[in-house]
């Protein structure tokens, strides 16, 4: 068997081995999972947000408040718990979402503007990694950058 036909056979075998739901997944399912996170945040609904995160998901922030960039990790559970006490005051608007999907793995890159009580608080970029399991798309890693100046108002909320 030649190199090309062997590679094709291996790829075909890998696709057959994927769960049936995964082979047909596309960007729409990934986007729906991501939107569930931010809709849940806006609605102060931690149960909806938790449903989209993998059990051992990670949350990382590039913090530049002190001048030098510092990587901080936050507890996903702590953040989700805080959503329940946010009283709907948080509104993170994402836009220009770019999604890449390879079978059961996806990555999204999206600028965002975060509003607190209707006023722009900060903005940056979200990088979101997802995997597809028997329950659907799950966020395994969410990283973001944050800045407080020059933030766009993508939806004219303020």
Protein Blocks (a to p, Z undefined) as FASTA:
>chain_A
ZZklmmmmmmmmmmmmpcfklmmgcfklmmmmmmmmmmmmmnopaklmmmmpcfkbccdd
ddfknopacdddddfklmmmmmmmnnopaccddehiacddehjaccddddddddeehiaf
bgcdddddddddfkbccdfbdcddddfehpacfkomZZ
